[in-house]
Amino acid sequence: MSISKAPPIHPGEILRDLYLEPLEMSPYALAKTLRVPRTRIERIVGEKIGISADTALRLAKFFKTSPELWLNLQAAYDLKKQRDALAEELAQIPELEQAA
């Protein structure tokens, strides 16, 4: 399995830059539309928390995307952050040798 070497991009950055800003929509307005606490969306776009399955379903409905899009963005971010945090330890784990 290979994880991209590109720096991790938080899904909140994508939500903010590619969805909210072009619509000139505030996190508060989105939260109200999605029927979630204002702080949830504010913390996501502030890159303080991740996107849950609940939030992914709501974002997908509103923006006409798939919930998998949002969850995959979160999973990719989480994997890259952990890859960086565990780099030295992972380097010590040998890879399985395949028989030729």
Summary of the structure (lengths in Angstrom):
residues: 100
radius of gyration: 16.9
end to end distance: 19.9
largest distance: 58.9
contacts: 237
relative contact order: 0.15
helix: 64%
strand: 0%
